[in-house]
């Protein structure tokens, strides 16, 4: 049986590292943990799991750190994980069997990014309802999958490339090795920590921009800049990076076309955006996110009917993508069809009753036609299904309706609940003063 080395780089990961190592311990033969400057209990936790610990001075280069971790691996295969990831027991046998396959030298695994809401950034990947059999991630409603090369034979000289979004692919391709796709899932929880993700987005964008400026003709550097500029909302830079990448890729990269179209759309250039969306749809006619975005641009240009058709197609291509229902409901509302908008939003809630954005949309629909009673009822239902949702707005809406209905006591109770959940909400405080709370 081939031996498998776990290779990790870490820094201040005490919140998630134990879970990661516990999940992967049954399937690896050694754990290599490279610490890049932790000041918390990260190193101690890794030691408790029997990992071999090495230290590395961080130099703003993920490949440099990854390659140092590989240098200490002695297994026949290497499995690359981050501290906020885990492997489910359902996939243990798959990992071992993959390493027995004589026809593959490396594998793209599925990195499953768990998300609190379907409105989360996922680039061109559809955000899906979490309806799998895995115990990992079962408490989170949404996810988006992205392939990533994380399992490879431990060839002599095997190395990563790229300051960020580092990959083994370049080395494997240049050395004539075979890469295959595999259904093994790496469960990633990092995107659930919004403050950390925001910091990471800005830091990665800075690194990508610096790298692209040093290597302006390098396809990989431009592609990395495209990804990070999209995440950071730097639309002009994203467009430039996408255009620099076009024509230099050996195969179609959907994100290049999608990214160019999205950047142009955000810049208000809908006709130009559609050209890029069409380029991608010629290669992938059922690409759900592109269908949605093209539908939005068509609506913006006045073609509501065709926009509606494309959004409906997107839902058909990815039925569990709640975002599609949101796009379509918003279109119907803007088109003056509030009843149809409500019907679409309610279908989304039927599929995902814990998606707070859909209750916001219901409320928006009812307020657009001055139906405050129904808006308050929708807000109440939202509070039941999503106790942490609404950011105080739902409580304010219900309290106002109760005040207007002469039910001051119930309004005070609602404001108390709101202030318990959102103690710094100035509007809740103001309403409380109005009714003498």
C-alpha positions in Angstrom: 0.0 0.0 0.0 1.5 3.4 -1.0 2.4 5.7 1.9 0.6 9.1 2.0 2.2 12.3 3.5 0.0 15.2 4.6 1.7 18.5 3.7 0.4 21.7 5.3 1.5 25.3 5.8 -0.1 27.1 8.8 -0.2 30.3 10.8 -2.4 31.0 13.8 -4.8 28.2 13.0 -5.8 27.1 16.5 -9.5 27.5 15.8 -9.6 24.9 13.1 -6.4 22.8 13.0 -7.5 20.1 15.5 -10.6 19.3 13.4 -8.6 19.2 10.2 -5.9 16.8 11.6 -8.5 14.6 13.4 -10.4 14.2 10.1 -7.3 13.3 8.0 -5.4 11.2 10.5 -7.0 7.9 9.5 -5.9 8.2 5.9 -2.3 9.5 6.0 0.9 7.9 7.2 2.7 11.1 8.3 1.8 14.7 8.9 4.1 17.4 7.8 3.2 20.8 9.3 5.2 23.9 8.2 4.5 26.8 10.6 5.1 30.3 9.1 5.1 32.3 12.3 2.2 31.3 14.6 1.7 33.1 17.9 -1.2 31.0 19.2 -1.4 27.3 20.0 -1.1 26.1 16.4 2.2 24.4 16.9 1.2 22.7 20.2 -2.0 21.3 18.6 -0.1 19.9 15.6 2.4 18.3 18.0 -0.5 16.7 20.0 -1.5 14.9 16.8 2.0 13.6 16.2 2.8 15.9 13.3 6.4 16.7 12.4 6.8 20.4 12.8 9.1 22.6 10.7 9.4 26.4 10.7 9.6 28.8 7.8 10.0 32.6 7.6 7.1 34.0 5.6 8.1 35.8 2.4 4.8 36.6 0.7 5.1 33.6 -1.5 2.8 30.6 -1.0 4.8 28.3 -3.4 8.0 28.9 -1.5 6.3 27.7 1.7 4.5 24.8 0.0 7.7 23.6 -1.6 9.5 23.7 1.8 6.7 21.5 3.2 7.1 19.0 0.3 10.8 18.8 1.0 10.1 17.1 4.3 7.5 14.6 2.9 8.7 10.9 2.7 5.5 9.2 1.5 4.9 7.9 -2.0 2.0 10.4 -2.4 1.4 13.8 -0.9 -2.0 15.2 0.1 -2.2 19.0 0.4 -4.6 20.5 3.0 -5.2 23.8 4.6 -6.1 24.0 8.3 -9.7 25.1 7.6 -10.4 22.0 5.6 -11.3 18.4 6.4 -12.0 15.0 4.9 -15.2 13.0 5.6 -15.0 9.3 6.5 -17.0 8.6 3.4 -14.0 9.5 1.3 -11.2 7.7 3.2 -11.3 4.6 1.0 -11.5 6.8 -2.1 -8.2 8.5 -1.1 -6.4 5.1 -0.6 -7.8 3.7 -3.8 -6.8 6.7 -5.8 -3.2 6.2 -4.8 -3.3 2.6 -6.2 -4.4 3.7 -9.7 -1.5 3.1 -12.1 -2.9 5.4 -14.7 -2.9 8.7 -12.7 0.0 10.7 -11.2 -2.1 13.4 -9.6 -5.7 14.3 -9.0 -7.9 17.4 -9.0 -10.1 17.0 -5.9 -13.3 19.0 -5.2 -12.8 21.8 -2.7 -16.2 22.4 -1.2 -16.6 25.9 0.1 -19.4 26.1 2.7 -21.3 29.4 2.7 -23.9 31.1 4.9 -25.9 32.5 2.0 -26.4 31.9 -1.7 -25.4 35.5 -2.3 -21.8 34.7 -1.3 -19.0 35.4 -3.8 -18.2 32.2 -5.7 -16.8 33.7 -9.0 -18.3 31.6 -11.8 -19.3 28.6 -9.7 -23.0 28.2 -8.9 -23.8 28.2 -5.2 -25.8 25.0 -4.4 -28.1 23.7 -1.7 -26.2 21.3 0.6 -28.1 18.1 0.1 -25.2 15.5 0.3 -24.7 12.5 2.6 -21.5 13.9 4.1 -21.4 14.5 7.9 -18.8 17.2 7.3 -20.5 20.5 6.6 -24.0 19.1 7.1 -25.0 22.1 9.2 -24.4 24.6 6.5 -27.1 25.3 3.9 -25.0 26.2 0.8 -21.7 25.3 -0.9 -19.8 25.9 -4.1 -17.4 23.4 -5.5 -14.1 24.2 -7.2 -11.5 21.7 -8.6 -8.0 21.9 -7.2 -5.0 19.7 -7.6 -4.3 18.4 -4.1 -3.2 14.8 -4.4 -0.1 13.8 -6.3 2.7 11.2 -6.4 5.8 12.5 -4.5 8.1 12.8 -7.5 11.6 14.0 -7.0 11.6 17.7 -7.7 7.8 18.0 -7.4 7.1 21.7 -6.8 4.5 24.4 -6.7 4.4 27.5 -8.9 2.8 30.9 -8.3 3.0 33.4 -5.4 -0.7 32.9 -4.8 -3.2 30.2 -6.0 -0.1 28.0 -6.1 -0.4 24.9 -8.1 1.5 21.6 -8.8 0.0 21.6 -12.3 2.8 23.5 -14.0 5.4 21.0 -12.8 3.3 18.0 -13.6 2.5 19.2 -17.1 6.1 20.1 -18.0 7.2 16.7 -16.8 4.6 14.7 -18.8 2.6 13.5 -15.9 -1.0 12.5 -16.0 -3.7 14.3 -14.0 -7.2 13.0 -13.5 -10.4 14.4 -11.8 -11.7 12.6 -8.7 -14.9 12.9 -6.6 -13.0 13.2 -3.3 -14.2 16.3 -1.5 -12.1 18.6 0.7 -14.6 20.3 3.0 -13.5 24.0 3.3 -14.9 26.1 6.1 -12.8 29.2 5.6 -15.4 31.3 3.7 -17.7 31.2 6.8 -15.3 33.6 8.6 -16.2 37.0 6.9 -13.6 39.2 8.6 -10.8 36.8 7.7 -12.1 36.4 4.2 -12.1 40.2 3.7 -8.6 40.6 5.0 -7.5 37.6 2.8 -9.1 39.2 -0.3 -7.2 42.4 0.1 -3.9 40.7 0.8 -4.3 38.3 -2.1 -5.2 41.1 -4.4 -2.1 43.0 -3.4 0.2 39.9 -4.0 -1.5 39.2 -7.3 -1.1 42.8 -8.5 2.5 42.8 -7.6 3.2 39.5 -9.3 1.3 40.6 -12.5 3.3 43.9 -12.6 6.6 42.0 -12.5 5.5 39.4 -15.1 3.0 41.3 -17.4 3.2 38.6 -20.1 2.8 35.6 -17.8 -0.6 34.0 -18.3 -0.7 32.5 -14.8 0.0 35.8 -13.2 -2.7 37.6 -15.2 -5.2 34.8 -14.4 -4.5 35.1 -10.7 -4.9 38.8 -10.8 -8.3 38.3 -12.6 -9.5 36.1 -9.8 -8.4 38.4 -7.0 -9.6 41.6 -8.7 -13.1 40.1 -9.1 -13.2 39.1 -5.5 -12.0 42.6 -4.4 -14.4 44.4 -6.8 -11.6 46.0 -8.8 -13.5 46.0 -12.1 -11.1 47.9 -14.4 -8.2 45.8 -13.2 -10.2 42.6 -13.6 -11.2 43.5 -17.2 -7.6 44.2 -18.1 -6.4 40.9 -16.6 -9.1 39.0 -18.4 -8.2 40.6 -21.8 -4.5 39.9 -21.2 -5.3 36.3 -20.6 -7.5 35.8 -23.7 -5.8 34.0 -26.5 -2.9 32.8 -24.4 -4.7 29.8 -22.7 -4.2 26.3 -24.1 -7.8 25.6 -23.3 -11.0 27.5 -22.6 -11.0 28.9 -19.0 -14.6 29.9 -18.3 -13.6 32.4 -15.6 -11.7 34.5 -18.2 -14.8 35.1 -20.3 -17.1 35.3 -17.3 -14.8 37.6 -15.5 -14.5 40.0 -18.4 -18.3 40.0 -18.8 -18.9 40.6 -15.1 -16.4 43.4 -14.9 -18.0 45.1 -17.9 -21.4 44.6 -16.4 -20.4 46.2 -13.1 -18.9 49.1 -15.2 -22.3 49.6 -16.8 -21.2 48.4 -20.2 -23.9 45.8 -20.8 -23.5 45.4 -24.6 -19.8 44.7 -24.3 -20.5 42.3 -21.4 -22.9 40.2 -23.5 -20.2 39.6 -26.1 -18.0 37.9 -23.5 -20.9 36.0 -22.0 -21.7 34.7 -25.5 -18.2 33.5 -26.0 -18.4 31.4 -22.9 -21.9 30.1 -23.7 -20.7 28.9 -27.1 -18.4 26.5 -25.2 -20.7 25.8 -22.2 -24.4 26.6 -23.1 -25.7 25.6 -19.7 -23.2 27.7 -17.6 -25.7 28.8 -15.0 -24.0 31.9 -13.7 -23.3 33.2 -17.2 -27.0 32.7 -18.2 -28.0 34.7 -15.1 -25.6 37.5 -15.8 -26.4 37.7 -19.5 -30.1 37.8 -18.6 -29.5 40.7 -16.3 -27.6 42.7 -19.0 -30.4 42.0 -21.5 -33.0 43.3 -19.0 -30.8 46.4 -18.4 -30.8 47.0 -22.2 -34.6 46.8 -22.3 -35.1 43.2 -23.4 -37.0 42.0 -20.4 -38.6 38.9 -22.1 -35.2 37.5 -23.3 -33.7 38.3 -19.9 -36.5 36.3 -18.2 -35.9 33.4 -20.6 -32.2 33.2 -19.8 -32.8 33.4 -16.0 -35.3 30.6 -16.3 -32.8 28.6 -18.3 -30.2 29.2 -15.6 -32.6 27.8 -12.9 -33.2 24.8 -15.1 -29.5 24.2 -15.5 -28.9 24.5 -11.8 -32.2 23.9 -10.0 -30.7 24.1 -6.5 -29.0 27.5 -7.1 -31.1 29.8 -5.1 -29.4 32.8 -6.6 -31.2 32.2 -9.9 -34.6 32.5 -8.2 -33.4 35.8 -6.6 -32.4 37.2 -10.0 -35.7 36.2 -11.6 -37.8 37.6 -8.8 -36.0 40.9 -8.9 -36.5 41.1 -12.7 -40.3 40.4 -12.2 -40.4 43.1 -9.5 -38.7 45.7 -11.8 -41.0 44.7 -14.6 -44.0 45.5 -12.5 -45.1 42.0 -11.8 -45.1 41.8 -8.0 -47.3 38.7 -7.8 -45.0 36.7 -10.0 -42.0 38.1 -8.2 -43.5 36.8 -4.9 -44.3 33.4 -6.4 -40.6 33.0 -7.5 -39.3 34.1 -4.1 -41.6 31.7 -2.3 -40.3 28.9 -4.5 -36.8 29.7 -3.4 -37.9 29.7 0.3 -39.6 26.4 -0.2 -36.2 25.0 -1.3 -34.1 26.9 1.2 -36.2 28.1 4.2 -33.1 29.4 6.0 -32.0 31.8 3.3 -32.4 35.3 4.8 -32.0 37.2 1.5 -35.3 35.7 0.2 -37.2 37.1 3.2 -35.6 40.5 2.5 -36.8 40.1 -1.1 -40.4 39.2 0.0 -40.4 42.3 2.2 -39.1 44.5 -0.6 -41.9 43.2 -2.9 -44.6 43.9 -0.4 -43.3 47.4 0.5 -43.2 48.2 -3.2 -47.0 48.0 -3.2 -47.5 49.4 0.3 -48.7 46.2 1.7 -47.2 46.8 5.2 -49.2 44.1 6.9 -47.9 41.4 4.6 -44.4 42.8 4.8 -44.5 42.6 8.6 -45.9 39.0 8.3 -43.0 38.1 6.0 -40.5 39.7 8.5 -42.0 37.7 11.3 -41.6 34.5 9.3 -38.0 35.5 8.5 -37.3 35.9 12.2 -38.6 32.4 12.9 -36.6 30.7 10.1 -33.4 32.9 10.3 -33.0 34.1 13.9 -29.8 36.0 13.1 -31.1 37.6 9.9 -32.5 40.9 9.0 -29.8 43.0 10.6 -32.4 44.7 12.8 -34.6 45.7 9.8 -37.1 42.9 10.4 -37.6 43.8 14.0 -38.0 47.5 13.1 -40.6 46.7 10.5 -42.7 44.5 12.7 -42.5 47.0 15.6 -43.6 49.9 13.4 -46.6 47.9 12.2 -47.5 47.0 15.7 -47.2 50.7 16.8 -49.4 51.8 13.9 -51.9 49.1 14.9 -52.1 50.5 18.4 -50.3 47.5 19.9 -47.6 49.3 21.9 -46.9 46.5 24.4 -46.2 44.0 21.6 -44.1 46.6 19.8 -42.0 47.1 22.9 -41.5 43.3 23.2 -40.4 43.2 19.6 -37.9 46.0 20.1 -36.5 44.3 23.1 -35.9 41.1 21.0 -34.3 43.2 18.3 -32.0 45.0 20.7 -30.9 41.7 22.2 -29.9 40.5 18.8 -28.6 43.8 17.5 -27.7 46.0 20.5 -26.1 48.8 18.5 -29.0 49.4 16.1 -29.7 53.1 16.4 -33.1 52.8 14.7 -34.3 50.2 17.1 -33.2 52.5 20.0 -35.0 55.4 18.4 -38.2 53.5 18.0 -37.9 52.4 21.7 -37.7 56.0 22.8 -40.8 56.9 20.6 -43.0 54.5 22.5 -41.3 55.1 25.9 -39.4 51.8 26.2 
